[in-house]
Amino acid sequence: MARRAVRSDAASITGVFGAGAPCFVVDPRQRVVAWSEGAARATGLRPSDALGRRCWEARTGRASSRRPAECRGCLPVGDRAGTSSSGECVPLPLPARPDQALVWLLGDGGSVPGLLLLGALSSVLSRDVFSSGLDRALEILRRACRADDAELFLAEPGGTDVVMVAHNGIDRDAFLERDRFGPGDGYPGAVLASGRTLVSPDLSRDGTFRRRAVCEAGVRRYECVPVPGPLGPLGALSLAWRVPERAPAGASETLVESARVVGMAVAAGLAARREAMEAALGETDGVEQRARACLEALRRAAGASGATLLVVDEGARAELTVTVGRPPTLPHGFARAEQWLWARLREGHGFALGGDDPHLPKSFRDQRRRGAPSYCLPLIAEGRLLGAIVLEAREPSEVPSGPLVPLLAMASEAALHLAKPLRASPPTAEKPAPAIDLRCFGPFEVRLGGRLVPNDSFARKKALTLLKLLVLRAGNPVARDELCALLWPEASGKSVLKNRLHVTVHALRAAIEPFHAEQRWLFVRNEGDLYYFDTDVPHRIDLFELERLSSLAFRARDRGDLHECLALGEKAASLYRGDLFADEPYADWCILERTNAERRFLDLTRKLAAVSSELGEHDRAAEWLRRGLRVEPREEDLHRGLIELLARLGRRVEALAQYHVCERILRDELGVSPMPETRRLGRLLLDQRSPAPRDPV
């Protein structure tokens, strides 16, 4: 009677897809409890012969106590994800019966119905997305598309990198060769920066793919799509096949649709983590009490054995240290990497000590081999680095960087709450100007202690270029040979170049180092043939400050704090005095950084125009659009936004004049006509009608 009840209930489940649906239901022991007519036709096994057997026995028709190779690691019921190969079936959750799973047989050319697959993804992601949901979702997607590997990268909430948060498949170690990419770097970084899908049909011939171990593992086809979020891509979702022909015909469309489901779940999960931190700190007062509450919340979220929060001053010197649980142990050599560490934290980057970020010092990467990873998170509020948090996980992690992004989201929320009691502390004497202030936008300027260092103080012009090169690396060391190649690309002769660099470094230090006579270097330092700008000393660099402030403005907008977004955005925009290193307009060693800085500023003007419009400050919105056009007059969407805004305000003559300006610039500089939507606006204005109201950007 019990078996008949189970079969009847399972029939009602599979009946949704028709009697011929090739699927069956298994219990927690992976024994078949329901067998459809479609499954019987696909396997040649009658329901009476399938019921009670292990799923792999029923699927293959052979009795065996040992799982086949493709079934090893498959756990269709429960919270853990498996790592078996692509196989011929896809286990899917049954929300109404969490103790059972629906198994869909793929067969020759078969596929899981789209709605069923997306529903299954939504089901596993509706739990805590960052604990097990993403792992299960990747397994379902990978098996449904007959892929060998699936991975997910997410963007840091306050930084610019994308970080691997989940992987499922048989080539995990190979994919973990790199678990972080910068903007535009590798497939994940390029997809995040462009918002477009990238496909490589044959990685063995793809020179842009950054992980050699993946190619050596035999992976050939790789597809990477953006994970959409409310305000732009949140990351990149990828599938990989060793045998490209195994990819079903609709795999690309399935990947895109799945990325939308993942994006909604990730956005909701990050918001929930921020809300959890806000709730944890809501009833506390004072810096130390809030610090302890913050650490406890992060320790619970990370499953960490201990956590330390360090509050620092402008020079990254400790002002307050708070620890809960067992004090985290840091890898040998951590103190030597401190200068690198604080430079990365100021930029909003967090990282896993033990991940495979190639920029990490070797001692950091080696921790992964010794045990559980530690996580280092920045605390940034109002553009200032307040301190850092270090957490030590209890257990090793298959993807060391997996918990990093949700922890960063919680840390960014904590920084906002910690900043308030810090501002309320007793006032201290006014802090001196940074020891060095470097203004990279517009003509390059160097200020020491608030005073401008004239260009003629540098005995060699290349000394200024050398300083710019070191600044762009943000404290990371640069090899002597690389500097020589950038400074004198046409020259040859190793000894000649070595001597030139020695003379140039001497000229640079003579101009800016306060203790030059004693040969004690504060700013331009070296370890053998490796040179770097020391970011441990008090300093200000407008290039990185603009990145920090604009990231904070964007996060304030995400939280709905429009006034704070405008205040931070105005501070950031005021730093942009012109092109990066405008005094060297033809330098090719900074083309990428110059372009990225300009795009950052234009994105900022778009965001601030939209926020100003939301607040009803339309004149202010128009000025933000004009500021963007003064930097890049060929940005048609800025023209269009300004035309729409002026028309909505009843300023038809100005709107029509702006349309003609847009038309002329596009024709004269690009040789193209405006886009159809822009031409439609022009026709409406000529007809003396106003377009329907909408956001200006």
C-alpha positions as CSV (number, residue, x, y, z in Angstrom):
1,M,0.0,0.0,0.0
2,A,2.8,2.4,0.9
3,R,4.6,1.6,-2.4
4,R,1.3,2.3,-4.4
5,A,0.9,5.6,-2.6
6,V,4.4,6.6,-3.5
7,R,3.9,5.6,-7.1
8,S,0.7,7.5,-7.4
9,D,2.2,10.6,-6.0
10,A,5.2,10.3,-8.3
11,A,2.9,9.8,-11.3
12,S,1.2,13.1,-10.5
13,I,4.6,14.8,-10.5
14,T,5.9,13.2,-13.8
15,G,2.4,13.7,-15.3
16,V,3.0,17.4,-15.6
17,F,5.4,16.6,-18.4
18,G,3.3,14.0,-20.1
19,A,3.3,10.2,-19.7
20,G,6.2,9.9,-22.1
21,A,8.5,12.1,-20.1
22,P,11.8,10.2,-19.6
23,C,12.1,10.7,-15.8
24,F,11.9,8.9,-12.5
25,V,12.0,9.7,-8.8
26,V,14.6,8.5,-6.2
27,D,14.7,8.6,-2.4
28,P,17.7,9.6,-0.2
29,R,19.3,6.2,-0.7
30,Q,19.1,6.7,-4.5
31,R,16.6,3.9,-4.9
32,V,13.8,4.3,-7.5
33,V,10.4,5.1,-6.0
34,A,8.6,6.1,-9.2
35,W,9.3,5.1,-12.9
36,S,7.5,6.8,-15.8
37,E,6.5,5.3,-19.1
38,G,9.1,7.5,-20.8
39,A,11.8,6.1,-18.6
40,A,10.7,2.6,-19.4
41,R,10.9,3.2,-23.1
42,A,14.3,4.9,-22.8
43,T,15.9,2.1,-20.8
44,G,13.8,-0.9,-21.8
45,L,13.1,-1.6,-18.1
46,R,9.5,-2.1,-16.9
47,P,8.4,-0.1,-13.7
48,S,8.1,-3.4,-11.8
49,D,11.7,-4.2,-12.5
50,A,12.9,-0.6,-11.8
51,L,11.2,0.2,-8.5
52,G,13.5,-0.4,-5.5
53,R,16.7,-0.6,-7.5
54,R,19.5,1.9,-7.3
55,C,19.2,4.7,-9.8
56,W,22.3,3.6,-11.8
57,E,21.1,0.0,-11.9
58,A,17.8,1.1,-13.2
59,R,19.3,3.4,-15.8
60,T,21.8,0.9,-17.1
61,G,19.7,-2.2,-16.6
62,R,22.6,-3.9,-14.8
63,A,22.8,-4.9,-11.2
64,S,25.9,-3.5,-9.5
65,S,26.7,-2.4,-6.0
66,R,29.4,-0.1,-7.4
67,R,28.5,3.2,-9.0
68,P,29.6,3.8,-12.6
69,A,32.4,6.4,-13.1
70,E,29.9,9.0,-14.3
71,C,27.8,8.6,-11.2
72,R,30.5,9.0,-8.6
73,G,30.0,12.1,-6.6
74,C,26.4,12.4,-7.7
75,L,24.1,13.3,-4.7
76,P,20.7,14.0,-6.1
77,V,19.0,14.4,-2.7
78,G,20.4,16.9,-0.1
79,D,22.3,20.1,0.1
80,R,25.7,19.1,-1.3
81,A,26.6,19.2,-4.9
82,G,28.4,16.4,-6.7
83,T,31.3,16.5,-9.0
84,S,30.6,13.6,-11.4
85,S,31.1,13.9,-15.1
86,S,28.4,15.1,-17.4
87,G,26.6,11.7,-17.5
88,E,23.3,11.0,-19.2
89,C,20.9,12.2,-16.5
90,V,20.1,15.3,-14.5
91,P,18.9,15.0,-10.8
92,L,16.5,17.9,-10.0
93,P,15.0,18.9,-6.7
94,L,11.4,18.4,-5.8
95,P,10.4,21.4,-3.6
96,A,7.3,19.6,-2.3
97,R,9.4,16.6,-1.3
98,P,12.9,17.6,-0.2
99,D,13.6,14.0,0.6
100,Q,13.2,12.9,-3.0
101,A,14.7,14.0,-6.4
102,L,13.4,13.9,-10.0
103,V,15.9,12.4,-12.4
104,W,15.6,13.3,-16.0
105,L,17.1,11.0,-18.6
106,L,18.9,12.9,-21.5
107,G,19.2,10.1,-24.0
108,D,20.5,10.8,-27.5
109,G,20.1,14.5,-28.2
110,G,17.5,14.9,-25.4
111,S,17.4,17.8,-23.0
112,V,15.6,19.0,-19.8
113,P,12.6,21.2,-20.6
114,G,13.6,24.8,-20.2
115,L,10.9,25.7,-17.6
116,L,11.7,22.7,-15.5
117,L,15.4,23.5,-15.5
118,L,14.9,27.2,-14.6
119,G,12.4,26.1,-11.9
120,A,15.0,23.7,-10.5
121,L,17.6,26.4,-10.4
122,S,15.2,28.8,-8.6
123,S,14.4,26.1,-6.1
124,V,18.0,25.3,-5.0
125,L,18.9,29.0,-5.1
126,S,15.9,30.0,-2.9
127,R,17.8,28.6,0.1
128,D,20.9,30.3,1.3
129,V,22.4,31.0,-2.1
130,F,25.9,31.4,-0.8
131,S,26.0,28.2,1.4
132,S,25.0,25.4,-1.0
133,G,22.6,27.0,-3.5
134,L,25.2,28.0,-6.0
135,D,27.0,24.7,-5.9
136,R,23.8,22.8,-6.5
137,A,22.7,25.2,-9.3
138,L,26.0,24.8,-11.1
139,E,25.7,21.0,-10.9
140,I,22.2,21.0,-12.3
141,L,23.1,23.4,-15.1
142,R,26.3,21.5,-16.0
143,R,24.6,18.2,-16.2
144,A,21.6,19.5,-18.2
145,C,24.1,20.9,-20.8
146,R,26.3,17.8,-20.8
147,A,29.2,20.0,-19.8
148,D,32.3,18.8,-17.9
149,D,32.7,22.0,-15.8
150,A,30.7,25.0,-14.7
151,E,32.0,28.0,-12.8
152,L,30.7,31.3,-11.5
153,F,32.7,34.6,-11.0
154,L,31.2,37.5,-9.1
155,A,32.4,41.1,-9.0
156,E,33.8,42.5,-5.7
157,P,31.2,44.9,-4.2
158,G,33.8,47.7,-3.7
159,G,36.6,46.7,-6.0
160,T,37.1,46.1,-9.7
161,D,38.0,42.4,-9.9
162,V,35.9,39.3,-10.4
163,V,36.4,36.4,-8.1
164,M,35.5,32.8,-8.4
165,V,32.7,31.9,-6.0
166,A,31.7,28.4,-7.2
167,H,32.9,25.6,-9.5
168,N,31.4,22.2,-10.3
169,G,32.9,19.6,-12.5
170,I,35.9,17.3,-13.0
171,D,38.6,19.8,-13.7
172,R,38.4,22.0,-10.5
173,D,42.1,22.1,-9.8
174,A,42.8,23.2,-13.4
175,F,40.2,26.0,-13.2
176,L,41.5,27.1,-9.9
177,E,44.8,28.1,-11.5
178,R,43.3,31.6,-11.5
179,D,40.5,32.5,-9.1
180,R,40.5,36.3,-9.8
181,F,40.6,38.5,-12.8
182,G,40.9,42.2,-13.2
183,P,38.6,44.3,-15.5
184,G,39.0,43.2,-19.1
185,D,41.4,40.4,-18.1
186,G,40.6,36.8,-19.1
187,Y,37.2,35.7,-20.2
188,P,35.4,36.5,-16.8
189,G,37.0,40.0,-16.6
190,A,36.2,40.7,-20.3
191,V,32.6,39.6,-20.0
192,L,32.1,41.7,-16.9
193,A,33.6,44.8,-18.5
194,S,31.8,44.4,-21.9
195,G,28.5,42.8,-20.7
196,R,28.7,40.5,-23.8
197,T,28.9,36.7,-24.2
198,L,32.2,35.3,-25.2
199,V,32.6,31.8,-26.7
200,S,35.8,29.9,-27.6
201,P,35.1,26.9,-29.8
202,D,38.7,25.6,-29.3
203,L,40.8,26.7,-26.2
204,S,43.8,24.9,-27.6
205,R,44.0,27.7,-30.3
206,D,42.8,30.6,-28.1
207,G,45.7,32.8,-27.0
208,T,43.5,35.0,-24.9
209,F,42.5,32.3,-22.4
210,R,44.5,32.8,-19.2
211,R,44.5,29.4,-17.5
212,R,46.9,27.0,-19.2
213,A,46.1,24.2,-16.9
214,V,42.5,24.1,-18.2
215,C,43.8,23.6,-21.8
216,E,46.2,21.0,-20.6
217,A,43.3,19.1,-18.9
218,G,41.8,18.6,-22.3
219,V,39.0,21.3,-22.1
220,R,38.2,22.6,-25.5
221,R,34.9,24.5,-25.7
222,Y,34.2,27.4,-23.3
223,E,31.2,29.7,-23.1
224,C,31.0,32.7,-20.7
225,V,28.0,34.9,-20.3
226,P,27.3,37.9,-18.1
227,V,25.2,37.5,-14.9
228,P,22.8,40.4,-15.1
229,G,22.0,42.5,-12.0
230,P,19.7,45.5,-11.2
231,L,22.4,48.0,-12.3
232,G,24.7,46.0,-14.6
233,P,26.5,42.7,-14.7
234,L,27.2,41.1,-11.3
235,G,29.6,38.6,-12.7
236,A,30.2,35.8,-15.3
237,L,28.8,32.3,-15.6
238,S,30.6,29.7,-17.7
239,L,30.3,26.2,-19.1
240,A,33.2,24.1,-20.5
241,W,33.3,20.9,-22.5
242,R,36.2,18.5,-23.2
243,V,34.3,17.3,-26.3
244,P,32.7,20.3,-28.0
245,E,30.2,18.1,-29.9
246,R,28.6,17.0,-26.6
247,A,27.2,20.6,-26.1
248,P,23.4,20.4,-26.9
249,A,22.1,22.7,-29.6
250,G,20.4,25.0,-27.1
251,A,23.2,25.1,-24.6
252,S,24.0,28.8,-25.3
253,E,20.4,29.9,-24.8
254,T,20.1,27.7,-21.6
255,L,23.3,29.3,-20.2
256,V,21.9,32.9,-20.8
257,E,18.5,32.1,-19.2
258,S,20.2,30.4,-16.3
259,A,22.4,33.4,-15.7
260,R,19.3,35.6,-15.3
261,V,18.0,33.2,-12.6
262,V,21.4,33.2,-10.9
263,G,21.7,37.0,-11.1
264,M,18.3,37.5,-9.3
265,A,19.3,35.0,-6.6
266,V,22.8,36.6,-6.1
267,A,21.4,40.2,-5.9
268,A,18.8,39.0,-3.3
269,G,21.5,37.1,-1.4
270,L,23.9,40.0,-1.2
271,A,21.1,42.3,0.0
272,A,20.2,39.8,2.7
273,R,23.8,39.6,3.9
274,R,23.9,43.4,4.2
275,E,20.6,43.4,6.1
276,A,21.9,40.8,8.4
277,M,25.0,43.0,9.2
278,E,22.8,46.0,9.7
279,A,20.6,44.1,12.1
280,A,23.6,42.8,14.0
281,L,25.0,46.4,14.5
282,G,21.7,48.1,15.0
283,E,21.6,47.9,18.8
284,T,25.2,48.6,19.6
285,D,27.0,51.8,20.5
286,G,30.7,52.7,20.3
287,V,33.5,51.5,18.1
288,E,34.6,48.5,20.1
289,Q,31.0,47.2,20.7
290,R,30.2,47.5,17.1
291,A,33.5,45.9,16.0
292,R,32.7,42.9,18.2
293,A,29.1,42.6,16.8
294,C,30.5,42.9,13.3
295,L,33.1,40.2,13.8
296,E,30.5,37.8,15.3
297,A,28.2,38.3,12.4
298,L,31.0,37.7,9.9
299,R,32.3,34.7,11.9
300,R,28.9,33.1,11.7
301,A,28.5,33.8,8.0
302,A,32.0,32.4,7.2
303,G,32.0,29.5,9.6
304,A,35.2,30.9,10.9
305,S,37.0,29.9,14.1
306,G,38.2,33.4,14.8
307,A,38.3,37.0,13.5
308,T,40.3,40.1,14.1
309,L,39.3,43.7,13.2
310,L,42.1,46.3,12.9
311,V,41.2,50.0,12.9
312,V,44.0,52.1,11.4
313,D,44.9,55.7,10.8
314,E,45.7,57.3,7.5
315,G,49.1,55.8,7.5
316,A,47.7,52.3,8.1
317,R,49.0,52.3,11.7
318,A,46.9,50.4,14.2
319,E,44.6,52.4,16.5
320,L,42.4,49.6,17.8
321,T,42.5,45.8,17.5
322,V,39.5,43.7,18.4
323,T,39.4,39.8,18.2
324,V,36.7,37.3,18.8
325,G,37.2,33.6,19.0
326,R,40.6,32.1,18.3
327,P,42.9,34.8,16.9
328,P,43.5,34.1,13.2
329,T,47.0,32.8,12.3
330,L,48.5,34.4,9.3
331,P,51.0,32.8,6.9
332,H,54.7,33.2,7.3
333,G,55.8,36.4,5.5
334,F,52.6,38.3,6.0
335,A,54.4,41.2,7.6
336,R,56.7,41.5,4.6
337,A,53.6,41.8,2.3
338,E,52.0,44.5,4.5
339,Q,52.8,47.2,2.0
340,W,51.1,45.2,-0.8
341,L,48.3,44.3,1.5
342,W,47.2,47.9,2.4
343,A,47.6,49.1,-1.2
344,R,45.1,46.4,-2.3
345,L,42.7,47.1,0.6
346,R,42.6,50.9,-0.2
347,E,41.4,50.0,-3.7
348,G,38.5,48.0,-2.2
349,H,39.9,44.6,-2.8
350,G,39.4,41.6,-0.5
351,F,41.2,38.4,-1.0
352,A,41.5,34.8,0.3
353,L,44.9,34.0,1.8
354,G,45.4,30.7,0.1
355,G,43.7,31.5,-3.2
356,D,45.5,31.4,-6.5
357,D,45.5,35.1,-7.3
358,P,48.8,35.5,-9.2
359,H,49.3,38.9,-7.6
360,L,49.4,37.4,-4.1
361,P,52.8,36.9,-2.5
362,K,53.9,33.2,-2.7
363,S,53.6,32.8,1.1
364,F,49.9,33.8,0.8
365,R,49.2,31.2,-2.0
366,D,51.0,28.5,-0.1
367,Q,48.5,28.7,2.8
368,R,46.0,26.8,0.6
369,R,48.2,23.8,0.7
370,R,48.6,24.0,4.5
371,G,45.0,24.1,5.4
372,A,41.9,26.3,5.8
373,P,42.0,29.7,4.1
374,S,41.9,33.1,5.8
375,Y,40.0,36.0,4.4
376,C,41.1,39.7,4.5
377,L,38.3,42.3,4.0
378,P,38.7,46.1,3.7
379,L,36.5,48.5,5.8
380,I,36.0,51.6,3.6
381,A,33.5,54.4,4.3
382,E,33.3,57.8,2.6
383,G,36.4,57.0,0.6
384,R,38.6,56.3,3.6
385,L,40.1,53.0,4.6
386,L,39.0,52.6,8.2
387,G,40.8,49.2,8.7
388,A,40.7,45.6,7.8
389,I,39.1,42.3,9.0
390,V,40.9,38.9,8.9
391,L,38.8,35.7,9.3
392,E,40.2,32.2,9.6
393,A,37.9,29.4,8.3
394,R,37.6,26.2,10.3
395,E,37.8,23.8,7.3
396,P,39.6,23.8,4.0
397,S,37.6,25.0,1.0
398,E,37.4,23.4,-2.4
399,V,37.1,27.0,-3.8
400,P,39.1,29.1,-1.4
401,S,37.7,32.4,-2.7
402,G,34.1,31.1,-2.6
403,P,32.8,33.0,0.5
404,L,34.7,36.2,-0.4
405,V,32.0,38.3,-2.2
406,P,29.2,37.9,0.3
407,L,31.7,38.6,3.1
408,L,32.8,41.8,1.3
409,A,29.2,42.9,1.1
410,M,28.8,42.5,4.8
411,A,32.1,44.3,5.5
412,S,31.0,47.3,3.4
413,E,27.8,47.6,5.4
414,A,29.8,47.3,8.6
415,A,32.1,50.1,7.6
416,L,29.2,52.5,7.2
417,H,28.1,51.8,10.8
418,L,31.7,51.9,12.2
419,A,32.4,55.2,10.5
420,K,29.7,57.0,12.6
421,P,31.2,56.4,16.1
422,L,34.7,57.1,14.7
423,R,33.4,60.5,13.5
424,A,31.9,61.1,16.9
425,S,35.2,60.4,18.7
426,P,36.9,63.4,20.4
427,P,38.4,65.7,17.9
428,T,42.1,65.5,17.3
429,A,44.6,68.0,15.9
430,E,44.3,68.6,12.2
431,K,46.2,65.9,10.3
432,P,49.1,67.1,8.1
433,A,48.9,67.0,4.4
434,P,49.9,63.6,2.9
435,A,53.7,63.2,2.6
436,I,53.2,63.0,-1.1
437,D,50.2,64.0,-3.3
438,L,50.2,62.8,-6.9
439,R,47.7,64.3,-9.3
440,C,47.5,62.1,-12.3
441,F,44.4,63.6,-14.1
442,G,45.4,66.5,-16.4
443,P,49.1,67.5,-16.4
444,F,50.9,65.3,-13.8
445,E,51.7,67.2,-10.6
446,V,53.7,66.1,-7.6
447,R,53.2,67.8,-4.2
448,L,55.3,67.2,-1.1
449,G,53.8,68.3,2.2
450,G,51.2,70.4,0.3
451,R,53.8,72.2,-1.9
452,L,54.1,71.8,-5.6
453,V,57.4,70.3,-6.9
454,P,58.2,72.1,-10.2
455,N,58.9,70.0,-13.2
456,D,62.4,71.5,-13.5
457,S,63.3,70.0,-10.2
458,F,63.6,66.7,-12.0
459,A,67.0,66.6,-13.7
460,R,65.7,64.1,-16.2
461,K,62.3,64.1,-17.9
462,K,62.2,60.3,-17.8
463,A,62.2,60.5,-14.0
464,L,58.6,61.8,-14.1
465,T,57.6,59.0,-16.5
466,L,59.2,56.4,-14.2
467,L,57.2,57.8,-11.2
468,K,54.0,57.5,-13.3
469,L,54.8,53.9,-14.2
470,L,55.4,52.9,-10.6
471,V,52.2,54.7,-9.5
472,L,50.1,52.8,-12.0
473,R,51.2,49.5,-10.3
474,A,49.8,50.7,-7.0
475,G,52.6,49.4,-4.8
476,N,53.3,46.2,-6.8
477,P,56.9,45.7,-7.8
478,V,58.1,46.1,-11.4
479,A,61.2,44.4,-12.7
480,R,64.1,46.4,-14.0
481,D,64.0,44.9,-17.5
482,E,60.3,45.8,-17.8
483,L,60.9,49.4,-16.7
484,C,63.7,49.7,-19.2
485,A,61.5,48.4,-22.0
486,L,58.8,50.9,-21.2
487,L,61.1,53.9,-20.8
488,W,63.4,53.2,-23.8
489,P,61.5,50.9,-26.2
490,E,63.9,51.6,-29.1
491,A,67.1,51.2,-27.1
492,S,69.2,48.0,-26.8
493,G,72.1,46.8,-24.7
494,K,71.4,45.4,-21.3
495,S,74.3,47.3,-19.5
496,V,73.4,50.6,-21.2
497,L,69.8,50.3,-20.2
498,K,70.7,49.3,-16.6
499,N,72.9,52.4,-16.4
500,R,70.1,54.6,-17.8
501,L,67.6,53.3,-15.3
502,H,70.1,53.8,-12.4
503,V,70.6,57.5,-13.4
504,T,66.8,58.0,-13.8
505,V,66.0,56.5,-10.4
506,H,68.7,58.7,-8.9
507,A,67.2,61.8,-10.5
508,L,63.7,60.9,-9.3
509,R,64.8,60.3,-5.7
510,A,66.8,63.5,-5.7
511,A,63.6,65.4,-6.6
512,I,61.1,63.9,-4.1
513,E,62.9,61.9,-1.4
514,P,63.2,64.0,1.8
515,F,66.1,61.9,3.2
516,H,68.0,61.7,-0.1
517,A,71.3,62.7,1.5
518,E,71.1,59.8,4.0
519,Q,70.0,57.4,1.2
520,R,66.8,56.5,3.1
521,W,64.0,56.1,0.7
522,L,60.3,56.7,1.6
523,F,58.6,56.7,-1.8
524,V,60.6,55.0,-4.5
525,R,62.0,51.8,-3.1
526,N,63.5,48.7,-4.5
527,E,64.4,45.1,-3.5
528,G,67.2,44.2,-5.8
529,D,66.0,44.6,-9.4
530,L,62.3,45.1,-8.3
531,Y,61.2,48.7,-8.0
532,Y,57.9,49.9,-6.4
533,F,56.1,53.0,-5.1
534,D,55.7,52.5,-1.3
535,T,52.0,53.0,-0.5
536,D,52.6,52.5,3.2
537,V,53.6,56.1,3.6
538,P,50.9,58.8,3.9
539,H,49.9,59.6,0.3
540,R,47.1,60.7,-2.0
541,I,46.7,59.6,-5.6
542,D,43.7,61.1,-7.4
543,L,43.4,58.1,-9.8
544,F,42.7,55.6,-7.1
545,E,40.7,58.0,-5.0
546,L,38.3,58.6,-7.9
547,E,37.9,54.8,-8.2
548,R,37.2,54.5,-4.5
549,L,34.8,57.4,-4.2
550,S,32.8,56.4,-7.4
551,S,32.5,52.8,-6.1
552,L,31.1,54.1,-2.8
553,A,28.7,56.4,-4.7
554,F,27.5,53.4,-6.8
555,R,27.0,51.3,-3.6
556,A,25.1,54.2,-1.9
557,R,22.8,54.3,-5.0
558,D,22.3,50.5,-4.7
559,R,21.2,51.0,-1.1
560,G,18.8,53.8,-2.1
561,D,20.8,56.6,-0.4
562,L,20.5,59.1,-3.2
563,H,21.9,62.1,-1.3
564,E,25.0,60.2,-0.2
565,C,25.5,59.0,-3.7
566,L,25.4,62.6,-5.0
567,A,27.8,63.8,-2.3
568,L,30.3,61.0,-2.9
569,G,29.9,61.3,-6.7
570,E,30.7,65.1,-6.6
571,K,33.9,64.5,-4.7
572,A,34.9,61.8,-7.2
573,A,34.1,63.9,-10.2
574,S,36.0,66.9,-8.9
575,L,39.2,64.9,-9.1
576,Y,38.9,64.4,-12.9
577,R,40.8,67.4,-14.2
578,G,41.4,65.9,-17.7
579,D,42.9,62.9,-19.4
580,L,45.1,60.6,-17.3
581,F,48.7,61.9,-17.6
582,A,47.6,64.6,-20.2
583,D,51.2,65.9,-20.4
584,E,52.1,62.6,-22.2
585,P,49.2,62.3,-24.7
586,Y,50.9,59.8,-27.0
587,A,52.2,57.4,-24.4
588,D,51.1,53.9,-25.2
589,W,52.0,52.4,-21.8
590,C,48.9,54.0,-20.2
591,I,46.3,53.7,-23.0
592,L,44.3,51.1,-21.1
593,E,44.4,52.9,-17.8
594,R,43.5,56.2,-19.5
595,T,40.6,54.7,-21.3
596,N,39.3,53.0,-18.2
597,A,39.6,56.2,-16.2
598,E,37.6,58.1,-18.8
599,R,34.9,55.4,-18.9
600,R,34.7,55.4,-15.1
601,F,34.1,59.2,-15.2
602,L,31.5,58.9,-17.9
603,D,29.7,56.2,-16.0
604,L,29.8,58.4,-12.9
605,T,28.2,61.3,-14.8
606,R,25.4,59.0,-16.1
607,K,24.7,57.7,-12.7
608,L,24.7,61.2,-11.1
609,A,22.4,62.5,-13.8
610,A,19.9,59.7,-13.2
611,V,20.1,60.2,-9.4
612,S,19.6,64.0,-9.7
613,S,16.6,63.5,-11.9
614,E,15.1,61.0,-9.4
615,L,15.5,63.8,-6.7
616,G,13.7,66.3,-9.0
617,E,17.0,68.3,-9.5
618,H,16.7,68.5,-13.3
619,D,19.1,71.4,-13.9
620,R,21.7,69.5,-11.9
621,A,21.0,66.4,-14.0
622,A,21.5,68.4,-17.2
623,E,24.8,69.7,-15.9
624,W,26.1,66.2,-15.2
625,L,25.2,65.2,-18.7
626,R,27.0,68.2,-20.1
627,R,30.1,67.5,-18.0
628,G,30.2,64.0,-19.5
629,L,29.9,65.5,-23.0
630,R,32.7,67.9,-22.4
631,V,35.0,65.0,-21.7
632,E,33.7,62.8,-24.6
633,P,31.4,64.7,-27.0
634,R,30.8,61.6,-29.2
635,E,28.8,59.7,-26.5
636,E,25.4,59.6,-28.2
637,D,23.5,58.3,-25.2
638,L,24.6,61.4,-23.2
639,H,23.3,63.7,-26.0
640,R,20.1,61.7,-26.1
641,G,19.6,61.9,-22.3
642,L,20.2,65.7,-22.4
643,I,17.8,66.1,-25.3
644,E,15.0,64.1,-23.5
645,L,15.6,66.0,-20.3
646,L,15.4,69.5,-21.9
647,A,12.3,68.5,-23.9
648,R,10.6,67.2,-20.7
649,L,11.3,70.5,-19.0
650,G,9.6,72.4,-21.9
651,R,12.9,73.8,-23.2
652,R,12.3,72.8,-26.8
653,V,14.7,75.2,-28.5
654,E,17.6,74.1,-26.3
655,A,16.7,70.4,-26.9
656,L,16.5,70.9,-30.7
657,A,19.9,72.8,-30.6
658,Q,21.4,69.9,-28.7
659,Y,20.1,67.4,-31.3
660,H,21.8,69.4,-34.1
661,V,25.0,69.4,-32.1
662,C,24.8,65.7,-31.7
663,E,24.1,65.2,-35.3
664,R,27.0,67.4,-36.4
665,I,29.5,65.7,-34.1
666,L,28.6,62.2,-35.1
667,R,28.7,63.1,-38.8
668,D,32.0,65.1,-38.7
669,E,34.0,62.9,-36.3
670,L,32.6,59.4,-36.8
671,G,31.0,59.6,-40.2
672,V,27.7,58.2,-39.0
673,S,24.1,59.3,-38.4
674,P,22.4,59.3,-35.0
675,M,20.8,56.1,-33.9
676,P,17.0,55.6,-34.7
677,E,15.9,56.5,-31.2
678,T,17.9,59.7,-31.3
679,R,16.4,60.6,-34.8
680,R,13.0,59.9,-33.4
681,L,13.6,62.6,-30.7
682,G,14.6,65.0,-33.4
683,R,11.5,64.4,-35.4
684,L,9.3,64.9,-32.3
685,L,11.0,68.2,-31.5
686,L,10.5,69.4,-35.1
687,D,6.9,68.5,-34.8
688,Q,6.7,70.5,-31.6
689,R,5.8,67.5,-29.5
690,S,7.6,66.3,-26.4
691,P,8.7,62.7,-25.8
692,A,7.1,60.7,-23.1
693,P,8.7,61.2,-19.7
694,R,11.5,58.8,-18.7
695,D,14.8,58.8,-16.9
696,P,17.4,60.9,-18.8
697,V,19.9,58.1,-18.9
